[in-house]
Amino acid sequence: GQSLPSSKVEADENDSEGDDELRELAQDSSASAGASEPSMKVGGAFAKKGKYSVDDFTIIRVLGKGAFGKVMLVRLKEDQVIYAMKSLNKQQLREKGEVTHTKTERKALEDTHHPYLVHLRFAFQSAAKLYLVMDYCNGGELFYHLKTAGRFDEPRARLYASEILSALTHLHSRKIVYRDLKPENVLLDAEGHVRITDFGLAKDAMELGDKTHTFCGTPDYLAPEIIKGSGHGRGVDWWSLGTMIYEMLGGLPPFYSENFNIMYDQILHAELKFKPPECFKPDAMKLISEMLQKDPAKRLGSGDGDGEDIKAMAWFAPIDWAKLEKREIKPSFVPNVKSETDTSNFDEEFTSQAIEDSVAPDSLLNRNAKSEHFEGFTYVDKGPLGIS
């Protein structure tokens, strides 16, 4: 498995020492939290101040690691609420041309309150790093649970698919294409509901029919039009969801190969086959076949109806969508979570790392980093905090 939410993070406890003037460059965002908060409270405090820094949090342990650092489990000192903190190294972001992706992630997290999306609670910066503090979903990655189970029974796969479908439809309604759907980016909360995380590849301001040409995503889940570079729109998310439904039912993605070139070729040219056949009922095969149309113009969900067209398919008939939107459908699987700081559902490769390895001071080089790229990054969720 890969890391928790992120492929871009690194936590650093001493980041903000002596950086007060630089931190002032980040102006408070006036945006407030939206509606549709999920029901379960882990802590009920409101933000006590308008600006936060890494010093306001106690770092507990590492949750995941990626190209730009780590995701850390943290506790807000003022009210003891637990969060996941993702940090991004500004210099590395600039060198790799990731500034736009980062701004998109911050905007997507702030703009999109939905029961099945991870919520941004705070954003702040030091001279060298940006920090995103989000809800901690201690149920772990769907990837972890899928690998543990091998495959899911149909009702379990259907509920996860429905919750993801609901979240993606919401993102599309906000003109955001997610583009990076995979089991590693879907977390489970303590009740067993899904929460989509890691908006690093999301493309905002996409109208229906708009196309973008960036090559991104994870090979197993890439739509043919991304591989070909022929431009892509919202339909790439439905290809990825179709791939995930196939994998949840059958155990592997449909065109899987350890050799990326072979996998790309199969995504582009191979006929869809359902293996093992006993895992796929007719309604599931019809749904997946229509979501995995290689021509995006013919793909289910690519029309004006977007996700609503997918919800109307027979495979989703058992789902009461009004109940689903209110988190009233009880998941059959509840993760084994012992406490609010339990990390047993995450990869031990990361959670066993010593915290000392994860918190290094800014280098002198990074202290000279300019902050103008990240104007307006600071954010405090104005709603009740600690809602998980």
C-alpha positions as YAML, in Angstrom:
chain: A
units: angstrom
residues:
- id: 1
  name: GLY
  ca: [0.00, 0.00, 0.00]
- id: 2
  name: GLN
  ca: [0.96, 3.57, -0.35]
- id: 3
  name: SER
  ca: [0.83, 6.32, 2.20]
- id: 4
  name: LEU
  ca: [-2.17, 7.87, 3.90]
- id: 5
  name: PRO
  ca: [-3.93, 10.75, 2.31]
- id: 6
  name: SER
  ca: [-0.92, 12.00, 0.76]
- id: 7
  name: SER
  ca: [1.78, 11.81, -1.69]
- id: 8
  name: LYS
  ca: [3.15, 15.18, -0.57]
- id: 9
  name: VAL
  ca: [3.95, 15.85, 3.07]
- id: 10
  name: GLU
  ca: [6.47, 16.36, 5.85]
- id: 11
  name: ALA
  ca: [5.77, 17.39, 9.43]
- id: 12
  name: ASP
  ca: [8.12, 19.60, 11.33]
- id: 13
  name: GLU
  ca: [7.63, 20.64, 14.94]
- id: 14
  name: ASN
  ca: [10.18, 23.44, 15.02]
- id: 15
  name: ASP
  ca: [9.14, 25.02, 11.76]
- id: 16
  name: SER
  ca: [7.69, 28.20, 13.13]
- id: 17
  name: GLU
  ca: [10.39, 29.29, 15.56]
- id: 18
  name: GLY
  ca: [11.45, 32.83, 14.70]
- id: 19
  name: ASP
  ca: [9.20, 32.94, 11.66]
- id: 20
  name: ASP
  ca: [6.54, 35.29, 13.00]
- id: 21
  name: GLU
  ca: [7.07, 37.97, 10.35]
- id: 22
  name: LEU
  ca: [7.02, 35.37, 7.57]
- id: 23
  name: ARG
  ca: [3.91, 33.76, 8.97]
- id: 24
  name: GLU
  ca: [2.17, 37.13, 8.80]
- id: 25
  name: LEU
  ca: [2.48, 36.89, 5.01]
- id: 26
  name: ALA
  ca: [-0.30, 34.32, 5.08]
- id: 27
  name: GLN
  ca: [-3.50, 36.32, 5.46]
- id: 28
  name: ASP
  ca: [-6.48, 34.77, 7.23]
- id: 29
  name: SER
  ca: [-9.00, 33.37, 4.84]
- id: 30
  name: SER
  ca: [-12.50, 34.64, 5.54]
- id: 31
  name: ALA
  ca: [-14.10, 31.49, 4.14]
- id: 32
  name: SER
  ca: [-16.33, 29.61, 6.51]
- id: 33
  name: ALA
  ca: [-17.30, 25.99, 6.71]
- id: 34
  name: GLY
  ca: [-20.28, 24.86, 4.71]
- id: 35
  name: ALA
  ca: [-23.18, 22.56, 5.50]
- id: 36
  name: SER
  ca: [-23.59, 18.78, 5.53]
- id: 37
  name: GLU
  ca: [-21.38, 17.96, 8.44]
- id: 38
  name: PRO
  ca: [-21.27, 14.27, 9.35]
- id: 39
  name: SER
  ca: [-22.79, 13.41, 12.68]
- id: 40
  name: MET
  ca: [-20.09, 11.87, 14.87]
- id: 41
  name: LYS
  ca: [-18.24, 14.32, 17.12]
- id: 42
  name: VAL
  ca: [-14.79, 13.54, 18.43]
- id: 43
  name: GLY
  ca: [-14.53, 16.96, 20.07]
- id: 44
  name: GLY
  ca: [-16.90, 19.88, 20.21]
- id: 45
  name: ALA
  ca: [-14.68, 22.94, 20.54]
- id: 46
  name: PHE
  ca: [-14.84, 26.00, 18.32]
- id: 47
  name: ALA
  ca: [-11.69, 27.65, 17.01]
- id: 48
  name: LYS
  ca: [-10.46, 29.84, 19.84]
- id: 49
  name: LYS
  ca: [-8.33, 32.06, 17.64]
- id: 50
  name: GLY
  ca: [-8.03, 33.13, 14.04]
- id: 51
  name: LYS
  ca: [-4.54, 31.86, 13.31]
- id: 52
  name: TYR
  ca: [-2.67, 28.67, 14.18]
- id: 53
  name: SER
  ca: [0.86, 27.35, 13.79]
- id: 54
  name: VAL
  ca: [2.59, 24.01, 14.13]
- id: 55
  name: ASP
  ca: [3.40, 24.99, 17.75]
- id: 56
  name: ASP
  ca: [-0.31, 24.69, 18.59]
- id: 57
  name: PHE
  ca: [-0.18, 20.91, 17.97]
- id: 58
  name: THR
  ca: [1.50, 17.96, 19.67]
- id: 59
  name: ILE
  ca: [2.84, 15.45, 17.13]
- id: 60
  name: ILE
  ca: [1.95, 11.87, 18.10]
- id: 61
  name: ARG
  ca: [3.22, 9.65, 15.26]
- id: 62
  name: VAL
  ca: [3.73, 9.20, 11.52]
- id: 63
  name: LEU
  ca: [0.72, 8.03, 9.48]
- id: 64
  name: GLY
  ca: [2.14, 8.04, 5.97]
- id: 65
  name: LYS
  ca: [5.00, 9.24, 3.82]
- id: 66
  name: GLY
  ca: [5.27, 10.47, 0.26]
- id: 67
  name: ALA
  ca: [7.28, 12.48, -2.24]
- id: 68
  name: PHE
  ca: [7.10, 15.74, -0.29]
- id: 69
  name: GLY
  ca: [7.30, 14.45, 3.28]
- id: 70
  name: LYS
  ca: [4.92, 12.87, 5.79]
- id: 71
  name: VAL
  ca: [1.41, 12.88, 7.23]
- id: 72
  name: MET
  ca: [1.42, 13.03, 11.03]
- id: 73
  name: LEU
  ca: [-1.14, 12.20, 13.69]
- id: 74
  name: VAL
  ca: [-1.42, 15.33, 15.89]
- id: 75
  name: ARG
  ca: [-3.37, 16.67, 18.87]
- id: 76
  name: LEU
  ca: [-4.51, 20.30, 19.10]
- id: 77
  name: LYS
  ca: [-3.16, 21.49, 22.46]
- id: 78
  name: GLU
  ca: [-6.02, 23.88, 23.28]
- id: 79
  name: ASP
  ca: [-8.78, 21.25, 23.26]
- id: 80
  name: GLN
  ca: [-6.99, 17.88, 22.83]
- id: 81
  name: VAL
  ca: [-8.83, 17.07, 19.56]
- id: 82
  name: ILE
  ca: [-7.01, 14.63, 17.24]
- id: 83
  name: TYR
  ca: [-6.27, 15.52, 13.58]
- id: 84
  name: ALA
  ca: [-4.10, 14.44, 10.66]
- id: 85
  name: MET
  ca: [-1.50, 17.07, 9.70]
- id: 86
  name: LYS
  ca: [-0.03, 17.08, 6.21]
- id: 87
  name: SER
  ca: [2.90, 19.33, 5.45]
- id: 88
  name: LEU
  ca: [4.40, 20.35, 2.14]
- id: 89
  name: ASN
  ca: [7.92, 21.60, 1.53]
- id: 90
  name: LYS
  ca: [7.60, 24.91, -0.38]
- id: 91
  name: GLN
  ca: [10.96, 24.65, -2.09]
- id: 92
  name: GLN
  ca: [10.28, 21.12, -3.34]
- id: 93
  name: LEU
  ca: [6.82, 22.18, -4.51]
- id: 94
  name: ARG
  ca: [8.36, 25.00, -6.55]
- id: 95
  name: GLU
  ca: [11.14, 22.82, -7.96]
- id: 96
  name: LYS
  ca: [8.65, 20.16, -9.03]
- id: 97
  name: GLY
  ca: [6.12, 22.70, -10.37]
- id: 98
  name: GLU
  ca: [3.51, 21.59, -7.81]
- id: 99
  name: VAL
  ca: [2.40, 25.05, -6.62]
- id: 100
  name: THR
  ca: [-0.81, 25.00, -8.67]
- id: 101
  name: HIS
  ca: [-1.69, 21.48, -7.47]
- id: 102
  name: THR
  ca: [-1.16, 22.60, -3.88]
- id: 103
  name: LYS
  ca: [-3.37, 25.65, -4.22]
- id: 104
  name: THR
  ca: [-6.04, 23.44, -5.81]
- id: 105
  name: GLU
  ca: [-5.84, 20.97, -2.93]
- id: 106
  name: ARG
  ca: [-6.23, 23.76, -0.35]
- id: 107
  name: LYS
  ca: [-9.17, 25.29, -2.27]
- id: 108
  name: ALA
  ca: [-10.85, 21.91, -2.86]
- id: 109
  name: LEU
  ca: [-10.58, 20.98, 0.82]
- id: 110
  name: GLU
  ca: [-12.04, 24.31, 1.93]
- id: 111
  name: ASP
  ca: [-14.80, 24.54, -0.69]
- id: 112
  name: THR
  ca: [-16.25, 21.07, -0.48]
- id: 113
  name: HIS
  ca: [-17.94, 20.10, 2.76]
- id: 114
  name: HIS
  ca: [-19.62, 16.74, 2.21]
- id: 115
  name: PRO
  ca: [-20.25, 13.69, 4.44]
- id: 116
  name: TYR
  ca: [-17.87, 11.51, 2.42]
- id: 117
  name: LEU
  ca: [-14.99, 13.95, 1.92]
- id: 118
  name: VAL
  ca: [-12.19, 14.65, 4.41]
- id: 119
  name: HIS
  ca: [-12.60, 18.18, 5.79]
- id: 120
  name: LEU
  ca: [-9.94, 20.83, 6.13]
- id: 121
  name: ARG
  ca: [-9.88, 22.33, 9.64]
- id: 122
  name: PHE
  ca: [-6.79, 24.56, 9.55]
- id: 123
  name: ALA
  ca: [-4.19, 25.69, 7.02]
- id: 124
  name: PHE
  ca: [-1.08, 27.71, 7.89]
- id: 125
  name: GLN
  ca: [2.53, 28.15, 6.81]
- id: 126
  name: SER
  ca: [6.04, 28.75, 8.07]
- id: 127
  name: ALA
  ca: [8.95, 30.08, 6.02]
- id: 128
  name: ALA
  ca: [9.65, 26.67, 4.53]
- id: 129
  name: LYS
  ca: [6.45, 24.68, 4.72]
- id: 130
  name: LEU
  ca: [2.71, 24.66, 4.20]
- id: 131
  name: TYR
  ca: [0.47, 22.75, 6.60]
- id: 132
  name: LEU
  ca: [-2.98, 21.25, 6.05]
- id: 133
  name: VAL
  ca: [-4.73, 19.98, 9.19]
- id: 134
  name: MET
  ca: [-7.61, 17.63, 8.42]
- id: 135
  name: ASP
  ca: [-9.99, 15.21, 10.09]
- id: 136
  name: TYR
  ca: [-8.26, 12.01, 11.18]
- id: 137
  name: CYS
  ca: [-10.03, 8.91, 9.86]
- id: 138
  name: ASN
  ca: [-8.74, 6.15, 12.10]
- id: 139
  name: GLY
  ca: [-10.38, 3.33, 10.13]
- id: 140
  name: GLY
  ca: [-7.43, 3.39, 7.72]
- id: 141
  name: GLU
  ca: [-7.19, 3.14, 3.94]
- id: 142
  name: LEU
  ca: [-9.68, 1.14, 1.90]
- id: 143
  name: PHE
  ca: [-6.53, -0.27, 0.22]
- id: 144
  name: TYR
  ca: [-5.49, -1.84, 3.56]
- id: 145
  name: HIS
  ca: [-8.92, -3.42, 4.11]
- id: 146
  name: LEU
  ca: [-9.22, -4.67, 0.51]
- id: 147
  name: LYS
  ca: [-5.80, -6.32, 0.67]
- id: 148
  name: THR
  ca: [-6.70, -7.85, 4.06]
- id: 149
  name: ALA
  ca: [-10.06, -9.21, 2.83]
- id: 150
  name: GLY
  ca: [-8.92, -10.11, -0.71]
- id: 151
  name: ARG
  ca: [-12.26, -8.90, -2.07]
- id: 152
  name: PHE
  ca: [-15.53, -7.53, -0.70]
- id: 153
  name: ASP
  ca: [-19.00, -9.05, -0.87]
- id: 154
  name: GLU
  ca: [-21.45, -7.19, -3.10]
- id: 155
  name: PRO
  ca: [-23.37, -5.23, -0.40]
- id: 156
  name: ARG
  ca: [-20.12, -3.97, 1.15]
- id: 157
  name: ALA
  ca: [-18.65, -2.98, -2.23]
- id: 158
  name: ARG
  ca: [-21.94, -1.32, -3.21]
- id: 159
  name: LEU
  ca: [-22.07, 0.88, -0.09]
- id: 160
  name: TYR
  ca: [-18.47, 2.06, -0.56]
- id: 161
  name: ALA
  ca: [-19.12, 2.68, -4.27]
- id: 162
  name: SER
  ca: [-22.32, 4.61, -3.46]
- id: 163
  name: GLU
  ca: [-20.63, 6.86, -0.91]
- id: 164
  name: ILE
  ca: [-17.73, 7.54, -3.31]
- id: 165
  name: LEU
  ca: [-20.22, 8.19, -6.14]
- id: 166
  name: SER
  ca: [-22.07, 10.68, -3.94]
- id: 167
  name: ALA
  ca: [-18.82, 12.52, -3.07]
- id: 168
  name: LEU
  ca: [-17.57, 12.65, -6.68]
- id: 169
  name: THR
  ca: [-20.94, 13.92, -7.93]
- id: 170
  name: HIS
  ca: [-20.72, 16.68, -5.31]
- id: 171
  name: LEU
  ca: [-17.16, 17.59, -6.40]
- id: 172
  name: HIS
  ca: [-18.26, 17.72, -10.04]
- id: 173
  name: SER
  ca: [-21.16, 20.02, -9.09]
- id: 174
  name: ARG
  ca: [-18.48, 22.36, -7.68]
- id: 175
  name: LYS
  ca: [-16.61, 22.09, -11.00]
- id: 176
  name: ILE
  ca: [-13.82, 19.99, -9.47]
- id: 177
  name: VAL
  ca: [-12.58, 16.82, -11.20]
- id: 178
  name: TYR
  ca: [-10.87, 14.60, -8.62]
- id: 179
  name: ARG
  ca: [-8.62, 12.59, -11.00]
- id: 180
  name: ASP
  ca: [-6.84, 10.44, -8.39]
- id: 181
  name: LEU
  ca: [-9.43, 7.94, -7.17]
- id: 182
  name: LYS
  ca: [-7.80, 4.76, -5.84]
- id: 183
  name: PRO
  ca: [-8.24, 2.63, -2.70]
- id: 184
  name: GLU
  ca: [-5.23, 4.36, -1.08]
- id: 185
  name: ASN
  ca: [-7.07, 7.71, -1.21]
- id: 186
  name: VAL
  ca: [-10.31, 6.42, 0.33]
- id: 187
  name: LEU
  ca: [-10.22, 6.28, 4.12]
- id: 188
  name: LEU
  ca: [-12.70, 4.73, 6.55]
- id: 189
  name: ASP
  ca: [-13.87, 6.64, 9.60]
- id: 190
  name: ALA
  ca: [-14.53, 4.95, 12.96]
- id: 191
  name: GLU
  ca: [-18.10, 4.05, 11.90]
- id: 192
  name: GLY
  ca: [-16.98, 2.42, 8.64]
- id: 193
  name: HIS
  ca: [-18.10, 5.16, 6.23]
- id: 194
  name: VAL
  ca: [-15.74, 6.27, 3.45]
- id: 195
  name: ARG
  ca: [-13.96, 9.63, 3.31]
- id: 196
  name: ILE
  ca: [-12.09, 10.66, 0.15]
- id: 197
  name: THR
  ca: [-8.80, 12.43, 0.81]
- id: 198
  name: ASP
  ca: [-5.75, 13.89, -0.98]
- id: 199
  name: PHE
  ca: [-6.88, 16.56, -3.41]
- id: 200
  name: GLY
  ca: [-3.35, 17.08, -4.77]
- id: 201
  name: LEU
  ca: [-4.32, 16.20, -8.35]
- id: 202
  name: ALA
  ca: [-7.80, 17.73, -8.38]
- id: 203
  name: LYS
  ca: [-8.51, 20.09, -11.26]
- id: 204
  name: ASP
  ca: [-10.89, 22.89, -10.38]
- id: 205
  name: ALA
  ca: [-12.98, 25.15, -12.60]
- id: 206
  name: MET
  ca: [-13.87, 22.32, -15.00]
- id: 207
  name: GLU
  ca: [-17.14, 22.86, -16.86]
- id: 208
  name: LEU
  ca: [-18.87, 19.89, -18.49]
- id: 209
  name: GLY
  ca: [-16.96, 19.16, -21.68]
- id: 210
  name: ASP
  ca: [-13.81, 21.05, -20.63]
- id: 211
  name: LYS
  ca: [-10.64, 19.08, -21.23]
- id: 212
  name: THR
  ca: [-7.28, 19.25, -19.53]
- id: 213
  name: HIS
  ca: [-4.09, 17.58, -20.73]
- id: 214
  name: THR
  ca: [-1.98, 16.89, -17.62]
- id: 215
  name: PHE
  ca: [-0.74, 13.30, -17.31]
- id: 216
  name: CYS
  ca: [-1.56, 12.33, -13.74]
- id: 217
  name: GLY
  ca: [-3.06, 9.64, -11.60]
- id: 218
  name: THR
  ca: [-2.13, 6.08, -10.67]
- id: 219
  name: PRO
  ca: [-1.47, 3.61, -13.53]
- id: 220
  name: ASP
  ca: [-4.06, 0.97, -12.53]
- id: 221
  name: TYR
  ca: [-6.87, 3.55, -12.50]
- id: 222
  name: LEU
  ca: [-5.90, 5.83, -15.41]
- id: 223
  name: ALA
  ca: [-8.55, 6.37, -18.09]
- id: 224
  name: PRO
  ca: [-7.48, 5.73, -21.72]
- id: 225
  name: GLU
  ca: [-7.79, 9.42, -22.63]
- id: 226
  name: ILE
  ca: [-5.25, 10.36, -19.93]
- id: 227
  name: ILE
  ca: [-2.75, 7.78, -21.22]
- id: 228
  name: LYS
  ca: [-3.26, 9.00, -24.81]
- id: 229
  name: GLY
  ca: [-3.00, 12.65, -23.77]
- id: 230
  name: SER
  ca: [-6.08, 13.42, -25.86]
- id: 231
  name: GLY
  ca: [-7.57, 15.68, -23.18]
- id: 232
  name: HIS
  ca: [-9.87, 14.58, -20.38]
- id: 233
  name: GLY
  ca: [-12.81, 15.80, -18.34]
- id: 234
  name: ARG
  ca: [-15.12, 14.55, -15.59]
- id: 235
  name: GLY
  ca: [-15.41, 11.11, -17.20]
- id: 236
  name: VAL
  ca: [-11.97, 10.12, -15.86]
- id: 237
  name: ASP
  ca: [-13.45, 9.92, -12.35]
- id: 238
  name: TRP
  ca: [-16.13, 7.51, -13.54]
- id: 239
  name: TRP
  ca: [-13.52, 5.32, -15.26]
- id: 240
  name: SER
  ca: [-11.57, 5.21, -11.97]
- id: 241
  name: LEU
  ca: [-14.69, 4.39, -9.95]
- id: 242
  name: GLY
  ca: [-15.62, 1.62, -12.42]
- id: 243
  name: THR
  ca: [-12.10, 0.24, -11.99]
- id: 244
  name: MET
  ca: [-12.44, 0.37, -8.21]
- id: 245
  name: ILE
  ca: [-15.83, -1.40, -8.24]
- id: 246
  name: TYR
  ca: [-14.27, -4.15, -10.40]
- id: 247
  name: GLU
  ca: [-11.35, -4.44, -7.96]
- id: 248
  name: MET
  ca: [-13.56, -4.48, -4.84]
- id: 249
  name: LEU
  ca: [-15.62, -7.35, -6.30]
- id: 250
  name: GLY
  ca: [-12.85, -9.30, -8.06]
- id: 251
  name: GLY
  ca: [-9.72, -8.55, -6.02]
- id: 252
  name: LEU
  ca: [-7.58, -6.93, -8.75]
- id: 253
  name: PRO
  ca: [-8.09, -4.01, -11.18]
- id: 254
  name: PRO
  ca: [-9.40, -5.13, -14.61]
- id: 255
  name: PHE
  ca: [-6.27, -4.46, -16.69]
- id: 256
  name: TYR
  ca: [-3.69, -5.11, -13.98]
- id: 257
  name: SER
  ca: [-0.10, -5.97, -14.85]
- id: 258
  name: GLU
  ca: [3.12, -5.51, -12.86]
- id: 259
  name: ASN
  ca: [4.59, -4.06, -16.06]
- id: 260
  name: PHE
  ca: [3.23, -0.52, -16.47]
- id: 261
  name: ASN
  ca: [3.68, -0.52, -20.26]
- id: 262
  name: ILE
  ca: [1.64, -3.71, -20.62]
- id: 263
  name: MET
  ca: [-1.00, -2.28, -18.28]
- id: 264
  name: TYR
  ca: [-1.21, 0.95, -20.31]
- id: 265
  name: ASP
  ca: [-1.56, -1.07, -23.52]
- id: 266
  name: GLN
  ca: [-4.32, -3.21, -22.01]
- id: 267
  name: ILE
  ca: [-6.22, -0.15, -20.73]
- id: 268
  name: LEU
  ca: [-6.08, 1.30, -24.26]
- id: 269
  name: HIS
  ca: [-6.77, -1.84, -26.29]
- id: 270
  name: ALA
  ca: [-7.72, -4.95, -24.30]
- id: 271
  name: GLU
  ca: [-11.28, -6.20, -24.11]
- id: 272
  name: LEU
  ca: [-12.84, -6.06, -20.64]
- id: 273
  name: LYS
  ca: [-13.05, -9.54, -19.09]
- id: 274
  name: PHE
  ca: [-14.61, -10.37, -15.72]
- id: 275
  name: LYS
  ca: [-12.29, -12.54, -13.62]
- id: 276
  name: PRO
  ca: [-13.06, -14.51, -11.56]
- id: 277
  name: PRO
  ca: [-16.49, -14.73, -13.25]
- id: 278
  name: GLU
  ca: [-18.33, -15.99, -10.16]
- id: 279
  name: CYS
  ca: [-17.64, -12.64, -8.41]
- id: 280
  name: PHE
  ca: [-19.60, -10.57, -10.93]
- id: 281
  name: LYS
  ca: [-23.40, -10.68, -11.23]
- id: 282
  name: PRO
  ca: [-25.12, -9.43, -14.43]
- id: 283
  name: ASP
  ca: [-26.06, -6.01, -12.97]
- id: 284
  name: ALA
  ca: [-22.47, -5.46, -11.82]
- id: 285
  name: MET
  ca: [-21.09, -6.45, -15.23]
- id: 286
  name: LYS
  ca: [-23.47, -4.07, -17.01]
- id: 287
  name: LEU
  ca: [-22.55, -1.17, -14.71]
- id: 288
  name: ILE
  ca: [-18.78, -1.75, -14.92]
- id: 289
  name: SER
  ca: [-18.90, -2.27, -18.71]
- id: 290
  name: GLU
  ca: [-20.63, 1.10, -19.16]
- id: 291
  name: MET
  ca: [-18.24, 2.88, -16.78]
- id: 292
  name: LEU
  ca: [-15.20, 1.34, -18.49]
- id: 293
  name: GLN
  ca: [-16.11, 2.47, -22.01]
- id: 294
  name: LYS
  ca: [-12.77, 3.38, -23.59]
- id: 295
  name: ASP
  ca: [-14.40, 6.22, -25.56]
- id: 296
  name: PRO
  ca: [-15.20, 8.90, -22.95]
- id: 297
  name: ALA
  ca: [-18.11, 10.20, -25.07]
- id: 298
  name: LYS
  ca: [-19.85, 6.82, -24.66]
- id: 299
  name: ARG
  ca: [-18.92, 6.34, -21.00]
- id: 300
  name: LEU
  ca: [-21.66, 6.23, -18.37]
- id: 301
  name: GLY
  ca: [-21.62, 9.48, -16.38]
- id: 302
  name: SER
  ca: [-19.99, 11.56, -19.12]
- id: 303
  name: GLY
  ca: [-23.27, 13.18, -20.17]
- id: 304
  name: ASP
  ca: [-25.21, 16.05, -18.60]
- id: 305
  name: GLY
  ca: [-26.59, 13.72, -15.91]
- id: 306
  name: ASP
  ca: [-23.08, 13.05, -14.52]
- id: 307
  name: GLY
  ca: [-23.28, 10.85, -11.39]
- id: 308
  name: GLU
  ca: [-27.09, 10.82, -11.39]
- id: 309
  name: ASP
  ca: [-27.00, 8.59, -14.51]
- id: 310
  name: ILE
  ca: [-24.79, 6.12, -12.63]
- id: 311
  name: LYS
  ca: [-27.04, 6.16, -9.54]
- id: 312
  name: ALA
  ca: [-29.95, 5.09, -11.79]
- id: 313
  name: MET
  ca: [-28.25, 1.79, -12.76]
- id: 314
  name: ALA
  ca: [-29.83, -1.46, -11.52]
- id: 315
  name: TRP
  ca: [-26.76, -2.43, -9.45]
- id: 316
  name: PHE
  ca: [-27.44, 0.60, -7.21]
- id: 317
  name: ALA
  ca: [-31.19, -0.15, -6.84]
- id: 318
  name: PRO
  ca: [-30.84, -1.30, -3.18]
- id: 319
  name: ILE
  ca: [-29.43, 2.12, -2.18]
- id: 320
  name: ASP
  ca: [-31.73, 4.74, -0.63]
- id: 321
  name: TRP
  ca: [-29.84, 7.85, -1.77]
- id: 322
  name: ALA
  ca: [-31.62, 10.24, 0.64]
- id: 323
  name: LYS
  ca: [-30.57, 8.04, 3.57]
- id: 324
  name: LEU
  ca: [-27.08, 7.69, 2.15]
- id: 325
  name: GLU
  ca: [-26.59, 11.49, 1.98]
- id: 326
  name: LYS
  ca: [-27.46, 11.66, 5.71]
- id: 327
  name: ARG
  ca: [-25.05, 8.83, 6.64]
- id: 328
  name: GLU
  ca: [-28.03, 6.73, 7.74]
- id: 329
  name: ILE
  ca: [-27.06, 3.49, 5.96]
- id: 330
  name: LYS
  ca: [-25.13, 1.43, 8.50]
- id: 331
  name: PRO
  ca: [-21.92, -0.11, 7.12]
- id: 332
  name: SER
  ca: [-21.69, -3.90, 7.50]
- id: 333
  name: PHE
  ca: [-17.99, -3.59, 8.36]
- id: 334
  name: VAL
  ca: [-16.89, -1.39, 11.27]
- id: 335
  name: PRO
  ca: [-13.09, -0.98, 11.58]
- id: 336
  name: ASN
  ca: [-11.49, -2.30, 14.75]
- id: 337
  name: VAL
  ca: [-10.61, 1.03, 16.38]
- id: 338
  name: LYS
  ca: [-9.49, 0.93, 20.02]
- id: 339
  name: SER
  ca: [-9.13, 4.67, 20.64]
- id: 340
  name: GLU
  ca: [-9.18, 8.03, 18.87]
- id: 341
  name: THR
  ca: [-5.39, 7.81, 18.35]
- id: 342
  name: ASP
  ca: [-5.40, 4.17, 17.20]
- id: 343
  name: THR
  ca: [-3.22, 3.74, 14.08]
- id: 344
  name: SER
  ca: [-3.50, -0.06, 13.77]
- id: 345
  name: ASN
  ca: [-5.38, 0.32, 10.46]
- id: 346
  name: PHE
  ca: [-2.38, 2.07, 8.87]
- id: 347
  name: ASP
  ca: [0.83, 0.63, 7.43]
- id: 348
  name: GLU
  ca: [3.32, -0.31, 10.19]
- id: 349
  name: GLU
  ca: [6.12, 0.73, 7.85]
- id: 350
  name: PHE
  ca: [5.16, 4.33, 8.72]
- id: 351
  name: THR
  ca: [3.53, 4.17, 12.15]
- id: 352
  name: SER
  ca: [6.61, 2.51, 13.69]
- id: 353
  name: GLN
  ca: [8.91, 5.39, 12.64]
- id: 354
  name: ALA
  ca: [10.39, 7.49, 15.43]
- id: 355
  name: ILE
  ca: [8.95, 10.99, 15.63]
- id: 356
  name: GLU
  ca: [12.47, 12.46, 15.95]
- id: 357
  name: ASP
  ca: [13.10, 11.40, 12.35]
- id: 358
  name: SER
  ca: [10.09, 13.39, 11.25]
- id: 359
  name: VAL
  ca: [10.60, 16.76, 12.85]
- id: 360
  name: ALA
  ca: [13.67, 18.62, 11.64]
- id: 361
  name: PRO
  ca: [14.11, 22.40, 11.73]
- id: 362
  name: ASP
  ca: [13.96, 24.48, 8.55]
- id: 363
  name: SER
  ca: [17.26, 24.53, 6.70]
- id: 364
  name: LEU
  ca: [18.86, 27.96, 6.24]
- id: 365
  name: LEU
  ca: [18.23, 27.53, 2.52]
- id: 366
  name: ASN
  ca: [14.52, 27.02, 3.13]
- id: 367
  name: ARG
  ca: [14.37, 29.94, 5.56]
- id: 368
  name: ASN
  ca: [15.04, 32.22, 2.60]
- id: 369
  name: ALA
  ca: [12.14, 30.73, 0.63]
- id: 370
  name: LYS
  ca: [9.74, 33.34, -0.68]
- id: 371
  name: SER
  ca: [6.14, 33.12, 0.47]
- id: 372
  name: GLU
  ca: [4.38, 35.07, -2.25]
- id: 373
  name: HIS
  ca: [3.34, 31.89, -4.10]
- id: 374
  name: PHE
  ca: [1.13, 30.98, -1.17]
- id: 375
  name: GLU
  ca: [-0.74, 34.22, -0.46]
- id: 376
  name: GLY
  ca: [-4.04, 33.55, 1.28]
- id: 377
  name: PHE
  ca: [-3.14, 29.98, 2.29]
- id: 378
  name: THR
  ca: [-4.12, 30.42, 5.96]
- id: 379
  name: TYR
  ca: [-7.52, 29.03, 6.95]
- id: 380
  name: VAL
  ca: [-9.49, 28.23, 10.09]
- id: 381
  name: ASP
  ca: [-12.75, 26.30, 9.78]
- id: 382
  name: LYS
  ca: [-15.37, 28.53, 11.43]
- id: 383
  name: GLY
  ca: [-17.70, 25.62, 12.24]
- id: 384
  name: PRO
  ca: [-17.48, 23.26, 15.22]
- id: 385
  name: LEU
  ca: [-14.09, 21.57, 15.19]
- id: 386
  name: GLY
  ca: [-13.29, 17.93, 15.59]
- id: 387
  name: ILE
  ca: [-16.30, 16.62, 13.70]
- id: 388
  name: SER
  ca: [-15.16, 13.38, 12.19]
...
